[in-house]
């Protein structure tokens, strides 16, 4: 580890969280260098995928601003 490494570099986090506190907490881990994997079920995706605003005002599971904001820097696994 060099002096430029982020505090959580080399750590892998599985994110099974929903709604506000969980996604926010794992977002902070991603910002600190952890590899965060967002895990969802296709039959029961994260509820925040349905909350507006939507990109270009077109609803869709990958277009929700709230979901995309709180899942920056995470990889998805569905």
Secondary structure as UniProt FT lines:
FT   TURN            3..4
FT   TURN            7..10
FT   STRAND          12..15
FT   TURN            19..20
FT   HELIX           21..31
FT   TURN            32..33
FT   STRAND          35..39
FT   HELIX           47..50
FT   HELIX           55..57
FT   TURN            61..62
FT   HELIX           65..70
FT   TURN            71..73
FT   STRAND          74..77
//
